[in-house]
Amino acid sequence: MDPQPEFRPVAGLADPLAPGLRRVLAPNPSPMTYRGTNTYLLGESELAVIDPGPDDPAHLAAILRAVLPGQRITHILVTHAHLDHSPLAAPLARETGAPVLGFGPATAGRSAIMSRLADQGLMGGGEGVDLAFAPDILLADGDQVSGPDWTLRALHTPGHMANHLCFAWGDVLFSGDLIMGWASSLVSPPDGDLTAFMASLRRLQTDRWRQFHAGHGAPVTDPMARIEALLAHRLGREAAILQALGDAPATAAELAARIYTDTPAALLPAAERNVLSHLVDMTQKDWITPEEALSATARFRRL
């Protein structure tokens, strides 16, 4: 079933979303990117480009076409270092002279446990990571970036990826891949961290948002309800995993096959990674334990 059948923008065209805000869809549809990556252009004269997208010459040309007479791109902001969001930043910077801003390279912001698991090579992961991403300017949590008619506030929101930023524009949030309306996010250790993901969602609950513009899919028009739904979804998966482990020890792959019964076969590997993120989180909470070293293939039992 198509989750947002009404959302069918034409790739390469600049669609107005609000005064001073346009969206250009990248031509990279897939089961993980939905219609494609949303690239946003913010401003009336000096433009901020948010998530330039994949390294695609056609998309680069579309972004440059969207720059109107009297306008220029002055900032390139990246929510996170995945191959569908960040690689075009460097070519766009060369074309425009604008600096690239982000939290840091792909591994920046990892928790201690994820850093250790990555160093030990026990988690796998690395799906679609842009290891070449290197921002010109590092943005810390709370930093502000401004043009003549816009101001963005960076929020470090790890979970989907450790270096993930959201950008607040007043009561509107560019939510990257943390919060999308068409699907929940992939959380794949060690790049993804479910403990951090849940904390980031709960942090966003402390503000009253009017709208989210996500990295993929249509705008989220009821942000608070969407956050609640995503939290409930994860807590439901957690409960299902705990129940399954109460029956017998199991691996992430076995649990995914048992729990994600309605998931297409092509998406089961992503489901397995999401289950693994829950298993790492619950191990840290001392609810479960691996029967051998904590790894992507370990068998877990409930305590």
Phi, psi and chi 1 to 4 in degrees:
 res  aa     phi    psi   chi1   chi2   chi3   chi4
   1 MET       -  135.3  175.9 -178.9  -72.8      -
   2 ASP   -75.9  120.3 -170.3  -21.9      -      -
   3 PRO   -71.3  -26.3   23.4  -32.4      -      -
   4 GLN  -138.4   70.2  -66.6  178.8  -21.7      -
   5 PRO   -61.1  -24.8   21.6  -33.1      -      -
   6 GLU   -78.6  -13.0   74.8  -69.5  -13.1      -
   7 PHE   -90.7   95.8  179.9   70.0      -      -
   8 ARG  -138.1   61.3  -66.9 -171.0  174.7  -84.7
   9 PRO   -67.6  157.2   25.7  -33.2      -      -
  10 VAL   -90.4  124.4  176.8      -      -      -
  11 ALA   -57.7  136.5      -      -      -      -
  12 GLY    91.5  -12.5      -      -      -      -
  13 LEU   -96.1  142.2  -62.6 -176.2      -      -
  14 ALA   -87.5  109.0      -      -      -      -
  15 ASP   -95.7  123.4  -68.4  -38.0      -      -
  16 PRO   -70.7  133.4   23.5  -30.0      -      -
  17 LEU  -112.2  -29.9  -59.4  176.3      -      -
  18 ALA  -166.3  164.5      -      -      -      -
  19 PRO   -54.9  122.2  -28.4   36.9      -      -
  20 GLY    82.8    7.7      -      -      -      -
  21 LEU  -135.3  128.1  176.8   63.0      -      -
  22 ARG  -133.2  158.1  -68.8  172.2  -68.4  155.9
  23 ARG  -124.8  134.6  176.8 -170.3   61.3 -136.8
  24 VAL  -119.6  118.6 -179.7      -      -      -
  25 LEU   -82.4  130.7 -179.3   71.6      -      -
  26 ALA   -78.5  149.9      -      -      -      -
  27 PRO   -86.3   58.5   31.9  -34.9      -      -
  28 ASN  -131.1   53.0   62.0  -30.8      -      -
  29 PRO   -67.0  147.8   27.3  -35.4      -      -
  30 SER  -169.3  170.5   77.0      -      -      -
  31 PRO   -60.4  -23.0  -26.7   36.2      -      -
  32 MET   -98.3  -17.5  -61.1  -56.6  -66.5      -
  33 THR  -112.9    0.1   61.6      -      -      -
  34 TYR    59.3 -125.2 -164.6   40.1      -      -
  35 ARG   -70.6  -21.0  -53.4  -74.9 -171.9 -132.8
  36 GLY   141.2 -179.8      -      -      -      -
  37 THR   -82.7  133.7  -59.2      -      -      -
  38 ASN   -85.9  118.3  -67.0  -33.4      -      -
  39 THR  -102.5  130.7  -65.0      -      -      -
  40 TYR  -110.5  139.5  -62.8  100.7      -      -
  41 LEU  -116.2  119.0  -79.6   70.2      -      -
  42 LEU  -116.8  129.0  178.0   64.8      -      -
  43 GLY   124.4  165.7      -      -      -      -
  44 GLU  -107.2  -28.2  -61.3  -74.3    0.9      -
  45 SER  -127.2  -60.5   57.3      -      -      -
  46 GLU   -96.0  115.6  -63.1 -175.8    3.9      -
  47 LEU   -99.3  138.4  -55.0 -179.1      -      -
  48 ALA   -99.4  128.7      -      -      -      -
  49 VAL  -101.4  121.9  173.6      -      -      -
  50 ILE  -106.8  121.2  -59.7  170.3      -      -
  51 ASP    59.7   79.5  -82.5  -11.0      -      -
  52 PRO   -62.1  -25.9   17.1  -28.9      -      -
  53 GLY   101.3 -162.2      -      -      -      -
  54 PRO   -72.9  160.9   28.8  -36.1      -      -
  55 ASP   -77.1   84.5 -171.5    4.0      -      -
  56 ASP  -132.1  116.9 -177.0  -38.8      -      -
  57 PRO   -57.7  -34.2  -24.0   33.6      -      -
  58 ALA   -65.7  -39.0      -      -      -      -
  59 HIS   -71.8  -37.4 -169.1   49.7      -      -
  60 LEU   -58.2  -45.9  174.3   62.0      -      -
  61 ALA   -63.0  -37.5      -      -      -      -
  62 ALA   -66.0  -41.1      -      -      -      -
  63 ILE   -62.9  -45.4  -65.6  171.4      -      -
  64 LEU   -65.9  -34.9  -64.7  174.7      -      -
  65 ARG   -64.4  -29.4  -80.1 -162.4  -51.0  -89.5
  66 ALA   -75.0  -10.4      -      -      -      -
  67 VAL   -79.6  113.5  179.7      -      -      -
  68 LEU   -84.5  164.0  -56.8  175.0      -      -
  69 PRO   -54.6  134.6  -27.6   35.7      -      -
  70 GLY    87.1   -1.3      -      -      -      -
  71 GLN  -111.8  156.0  -64.2 -178.7  -24.9      -
  72 ARG  -151.2  150.6   63.3 -171.0 -178.2  100.4
  73 ILE   -83.3  122.8  -66.0  171.5      -      -
  74 THR  -116.0  -16.2   58.7      -      -      -
  75 HIS  -143.3  139.2  -61.6   76.4      -      -
  76 ILE  -122.7  111.4  -57.8  166.6      -      -
  77 LEU  -109.7  138.1  -62.5  101.0      -      -
  78 VAL  -122.9  127.6  173.8      -      -      -
  79 THR   -73.0  -37.6   60.2      -      -      -
  80 HIS  -168.2  162.2   63.3  -67.7      -      -
  81 ALA   -92.8   66.0      -      -      -      -
  82 HIS  -109.0  153.2  -90.8  151.5      -      -
  83 LEU   -64.4  -16.8  -69.5  172.1      -      -
  84 ASP   -92.7    1.3   55.7  -33.5      -      -
  85 HIS  -123.3  -39.7  -72.4 -100.7      -      -
  86 SER  -108.4  -25.1   55.8      -      -      -
  87 PRO   -61.6  -29.8  -26.5   37.3      -      -
  88 LEU   -74.5   -8.0 -161.0   62.7      -      -
  89 ALA   -59.2  -46.1      -      -      -      -
  90 ALA   -65.8  -49.1      -      -      -      -
  91 PRO   -59.4  -38.8  -25.2   35.2      -      -
  92 LEU   -66.0  -37.3 -175.3   59.6      -      -
  93 ALA   -64.1  -39.9      -      -      -      -
  94 ARG   -65.2  -36.6  -71.8 -166.3  -66.3  -90.3
  95 GLU   -72.2  -32.7  -71.6  -75.2  -21.1      -
  96 THR  -112.0  -19.5   63.2      -      -      -
  97 GLY    79.2    3.2      -      -      -      -
  98 ALA   -79.4  144.1      -      -      -      -
  99 PRO   -76.8  155.9   29.2  -34.7      -      -
 100 VAL   -98.9  129.2  177.4      -      -      -
 101 LEU  -118.0  136.3  -63.9   84.7      -      -
 102 GLY  -166.8  175.3      -      -      -      -
 103 PHE   -69.3  -34.4 -175.2   78.3      -      -
 104 GLY   159.7 -173.8      -      -      -      -
 105 PRO   -65.1  179.3   23.0  -32.1      -      -
 106 ALA   -57.4  -32.7      -      -      -      -
 107 THR   -93.3   -2.6   59.0      -      -      -
 108 ALA   -64.5  138.1      -      -      -      -
 109 GLY    89.1    4.4      -      -      -      -
 110 ARG   -65.1  143.0  -87.5 -176.0  179.3  164.9
 111 SER   -71.2  165.7   64.0      -      -      -
 112 ALA   -60.6  -42.7      -      -      -      -
 113 ILE   -66.3  -40.9  177.9   65.2      -      -
 114 MET   -69.8  -35.9  -68.1  -56.5  168.1      -
 115 SER   -62.5  -42.5  -65.4      -      -      -
 116 ARG   -65.6  -45.4  177.3  171.9   63.7   81.8
 117 LEU   -63.9  -37.2  -67.8  171.7      -      -
 118 ALA   -66.0  -44.0      -      -      -      -
 119 ASP   -62.2  -33.3  -69.7  -16.2      -      -
 120 GLN   -81.7  -10.7  -67.3  170.8  -16.2      -
 121 GLY    67.4   30.0      -      -      -      -
 122 LEU  -102.5   -3.2  -61.5  175.6      -      -
 123 MET  -108.1  -13.1  -80.6  -70.9  107.5      -
 124 GLY    66.7 -133.2      -      -      -      -
 125 GLY    79.5 -155.9      -      -      -      -
 126 GLY    81.9   12.6      -      -      -      -
 127 GLU   -64.6  118.6  -55.3   92.4  -12.7      -
 128 GLY    65.4   22.8      -      -      -      -
 129 VAL   -82.0  135.3  173.5      -      -      -
 130 ASP   -92.2   87.3 -179.7    8.8      -      -
 131 LEU   -69.6  -14.9  -66.4  173.6      -      -
 132 ALA   -85.8   -7.6      -      -      -      -
 133 PHE   -63.8  127.3  179.0   63.1      -      -
 134 ALA  -146.1   94.4      -      -      -      -
 135 PRO   -64.8  149.0   20.6  -29.8      -      -
 136 ASP   -73.7  -34.2  -58.2  -52.8      -      -
 137 ILE  -127.4  127.3  -61.4  172.5      -      -
 138 LEU   -88.1  135.4  -60.2 -177.3      -      -
 139 LEU  -109.4  124.7  -67.8  175.1      -      -
 140 ALA   -93.5  164.3      -      -      -      -
 141 ASP   -56.5  127.1 -176.2   62.2      -      -
 142 GLY    93.0  -10.0      -      -      -      -
 143 ASP   -64.8  147.1  -77.0   -7.0      -      -
 144 GLN  -113.7  144.8  -69.1 -166.5  -12.9      -
 145 VAL  -129.3  134.3 -178.3      -      -      -
 146 SER  -135.0  151.4  -62.9      -      -      -
 147 GLY  -120.6 -176.0      -      -      -      -
 148 PRO   -59.2  -30.2  -23.2   33.4      -      -
 149 ASP  -131.8   21.4   50.7   18.8      -      -
 150 TRP  -153.7  150.7   55.1  -94.1      -      -
 151 THR  -138.2  132.8  -64.1      -      -      -
 152 LEU  -117.6  141.8  -67.5  169.6      -      -
 153 ARG  -115.3  125.1  178.0  167.7   53.3   95.2
 154 ALA   -80.7  133.5      -      -      -      -
 155 LEU  -121.9  118.5  -57.9  176.2      -      -
 156 HIS   -76.1  115.6 -177.1 -142.3      -      -
 157 THR  -130.0   70.3   47.4      -      -      -
 158 PRO   -66.9  163.7   27.7  -35.5      -      -
 159 GLY   146.0  -69.1      -      -      -      -
 160 HIS   -63.1  -39.5  172.0   67.8      -      -
 161 MET  -152.8  151.1 -162.2  163.5 -178.4      -
 162 ALA   -65.9  -32.1      -      -      -      -
 163 ASN   -95.9   21.1   73.8  -19.1      -      -
 164 HIS   -72.0  131.2 -166.2  -74.5      -      -
 165 LEU  -117.5  143.6  -68.3  172.9      -      -
 166 CYS  -104.8  158.6  -67.7      -      -      -
 167 PHE  -125.6  118.7  -62.9  106.6      -      -
 168 ALA   -90.0  128.6      -      -      -      -
 169 TRP  -120.1   86.2  178.4   41.2      -      -
 170 GLY    63.2 -125.2      -      -      -      -
 171 ASP   -96.7   16.5   60.5   -2.3      -      -
 172 VAL  -110.4  139.3  172.4      -      -      -
 173 LEU  -123.3  129.2 -172.0   73.8      -      -
 174 PHE   -86.1  105.5  -63.6   94.5      -      -
 175 SER   -97.5    4.0   58.6      -      -      -
 176 GLY    54.5 -133.5      -      -      -      -
 177 ASP  -103.6    8.1  -78.4    4.7      -      -
 178 LEU   -68.7  -46.8  179.9   74.9      -      -
 179 ILE  -131.8  119.8  -60.2  174.3      -      -
 180 MET  -130.1  153.2  -58.6  177.0  -72.3      -
 181 GLY   -84.8  -24.6      -      -      -      -
 182 TRP   -87.2  -21.1   74.3  -79.2      -      -
 183 ALA  -163.7  164.3      -      -      -      -
 184 SER   -81.8  165.5   59.1      -      -      -
 185 SER   -86.0  148.6  -59.5      -      -      -
 186 LEU   -72.0  131.6  173.8   67.6      -      -
 187 VAL  -125.4  100.4 -179.1      -      -      -
 188 SER  -120.4  106.2  176.6      -      -      -
 189 PRO   -61.3  150.0  -19.3   31.7      -      -
 190 PRO   -89.2   -3.7   34.0  -36.8      -      -
 191 ASP   -71.6  -39.9  -51.2  -63.0      -      -
 192 GLY   -96.8  153.1      -      -      -      -
 193 ASP  -145.8  108.9 -177.0  -28.7      -      -
 194 LEU   -66.0  -36.4 -173.3   71.0      -      -
 195 THR   -58.4  -45.6  -53.9      -      -      -
 196 ALA   -68.8  -36.9      -      -      -      -
 197 PHE   -60.0  -47.7 -178.1   83.4      -      -
 198 MET   -65.1  -38.8  -61.8  -66.3  -83.4      -
 199 ALA   -64.9  -38.2      -      -      -      -
 200 SER   -66.6  -41.6  -68.0      -      -      -
 201 LEU   -61.1  -44.8  -69.3 -180.0      -      -
 202 ARG   -68.1  -31.7  -70.7 -179.9  172.9  123.8
 203 ARG   -63.1  -43.5  175.6 -168.2 -179.6 -179.9
 204 LEU   -66.9  -20.4  -67.6  179.8      -      -
 205 GLN   -67.3  -17.7  -77.9 -174.2  -52.1      -
 206 THR   -79.0   -9.7   63.8      -      -      -
 207 ASP  -112.9  159.8  -72.1  -55.0      -      -
 208 ARG  -103.1  102.5  -61.0  -58.9  -59.1  178.6
 209 TRP   -93.3  144.7  -55.9  102.5      -      -
 210 ARG   -93.3  -33.4  178.6  170.0   55.3   85.6
 211 GLN  -160.6  147.2 -168.1  172.7   53.8      -
 212 PHE  -114.4  134.8  -70.3  160.2      -      -
 213 HIS  -107.9  111.2  -70.1  -64.5      -      -
 214 ALA   -92.1  168.9      -      -      -      -
 215 GLY   -68.6  -22.3      -      -      -      -
 216 HIS  -146.5  144.6  -51.1  -84.4      -      -
 217 GLY    88.7 -178.1      -      -      -      -
 218 ALA   -74.7  161.6      -      -      -      -
 219 PRO   -57.7  145.5  -24.0   34.1      -      -
 220 VAL   -92.1  111.8  177.2      -      -      -
 221 THR   -93.2  -10.9   56.6      -      -      -
 222 ASP  -127.4   75.4 -166.9  -14.9      -      -
 223 PRO   -59.8  -41.0  -23.2   33.8      -      -
 224 MET   -67.2  -38.5  -51.7  -45.4  -71.9      -
 225 ALA   -66.1  -36.0      -      -      -      -
 226 ARG   -67.1  -40.8 -175.7   57.9 -179.0  158.2
 227 ILE   -61.2  -45.7  -65.5  174.1      -      -
 228 GLU   -59.3  -41.4  -72.8  -75.3   -4.6      -
 229 ALA   -66.1  -39.7      -      -      -      -
 230 LEU   -68.0  -40.7  -71.2  172.6      -      -
 231 LEU   -62.3  -45.1  -73.2  168.0      -      -
 232 ALA   -63.5  -38.6      -      -      -      -
 233 HIS   -60.6  -46.6  171.4   73.9      -      -
 234 ARG   -67.2  -40.4  -65.8  -69.3  176.7  175.2
 235 LEU   -65.7  -34.1  -67.8  173.2      -      -
 236 GLY   -65.6  -41.9      -      -      -      -
 237 ARG   -62.8  -41.2  -67.9  -62.1 -170.2 -156.9
 238 GLU   -59.1  -45.8  177.6 -178.8   87.0      -
 239 ALA   -64.6  -39.0      -      -      -      -
 240 ALA   -66.0  -38.8      -      -      -      -
 241 ILE   -66.4  -44.9  -68.1  167.9      -      -
 242 LEU   -61.1  -41.2  -80.2  174.6      -      -
 243 GLN   -63.7  -43.3 -178.7  176.8   -1.5      -
 244 ALA   -64.4  -39.6      -      -      -      -
 245 LEU   -71.6  -20.7  -70.9  177.9      -      -
 246 GLY   -68.0  -25.0      -      -      -      -
 247 ASP   -79.9  -43.2  -62.9  -26.3      -      -
 248 ALA  -170.3  151.0      -      -      -      -
 249 PRO   -58.6  153.0  -23.0   34.2      -      -
 250 ALA  -159.2  161.2      -      -      -      -
 251 THR   -92.1  169.4   64.9      -      -      -
 252 ALA   -60.3  -40.8      -      -      -      -
 253 ALA   -64.6  -41.7      -      -      -      -
 254 GLU   -66.1  -40.3  -68.1  165.6  -14.3      -
 255 LEU   -66.9  -41.5  -70.9  164.2      -      -
 256 ALA   -61.4  -44.1      -      -      -      -
 257 ALA   -63.6  -32.1      -      -      -      -
 258 ARG   -79.9  -34.9 -166.8 -179.8  -47.7  171.8
 259 ILE   -94.9  -40.1  -66.3  168.1      -      -
 260 TYR   -90.6   61.9  -75.0   77.0      -      -
 261 THR   -72.3  -22.9   54.7      -      -      -
 262 ASP   -99.7    7.3  -63.9  -30.8      -      -
 263 THR   -86.1  131.7  -60.9      -      -      -
 264 PRO   -56.7  147.9  -22.7   32.4      -      -
 265 ALA   -56.6  -34.3      -      -      -      -
 266 ALA   -64.9  -22.8      -      -      -      -
 267 LEU  -100.9   -1.3  -65.8  179.3      -      -
 268 LEU   -62.2  -36.8  -87.6  176.6      -      -
 269 PRO   -59.0  -39.7  -27.7   36.9      -      -
 270 ALA   -66.4  -38.7      -      -      -      -
 271 ALA   -61.5  -40.7      -      -      -      -
 272 GLU   -61.5  -39.3 -179.9 -178.8  -20.8      -
 273 ARG   -66.9  -38.1  -59.0  -58.2  -62.0  179.6
 274 ASN   -63.8  -41.8  -85.3  -33.6      -      -
 275 VAL   -61.6  -42.6  168.7      -      -      -
 276 LEU   -58.7  -38.9 -179.7   61.5      -      -
 277 SER   -62.7  -37.5   71.2      -      -      -
 278 HIS   -65.7  -41.2  -81.5  -78.6      -      -
 279 LEU   -64.0  -40.2  -65.8  171.1      -      -
 280 VAL   -64.9  -44.6  174.3      -      -      -
 281 ASP   -60.3  -46.3  175.6   64.9      -      -
 282 MET   -72.4  -26.3  -70.9 -170.5  -78.2      -
 283 THR   -65.6  -41.1  -63.0      -      -      -
 284 GLN   -65.9  -27.6  -61.1  -49.7  -62.1      -
 285 LYS   -84.0   -2.8  -66.3  173.3  178.5  174.1
 286 ASP    63.0   33.1  -68.5  -34.5      -      -
 287 TRP   -91.8  -29.7  -66.1   -4.4      -      -
 288 ILE  -137.5  171.9   64.6  172.8      -      -
 289 THR  -148.1  143.5 -172.9      -      -      -
 290 PRO   -74.9  146.5   26.5  -32.7      -      -
 291 GLU   -78.3  -14.2  -67.0 -173.0  -25.0      -
 292 GLU  -137.0 -156.8   55.7  -89.0   -0.5      -
 293 ALA   -60.0  143.0      -      -      -      -
 294 LEU   -61.5  118.0  179.8   59.3      -      -
 295 SER  -157.7  174.0   72.5      -      -      -
 296 ALA   -67.4  -22.4      -      -      -      -
 297 THR  -109.4    4.1   57.3      -      -      -
 298 ALA   -66.2  153.1      -      -      -      -
 299 ARG   -96.0  134.1 -173.7  173.5  -60.8  -83.6
 300 PHE  -112.4  147.8  -67.3   80.8      -      -
 301 ARG  -130.2  153.9   62.5  178.4  173.2   84.3
 302 ARG   -81.3  141.3 -172.0  167.2  177.3  175.0
 303 LEU   -88.9      -  -67.1  174.9      -      -
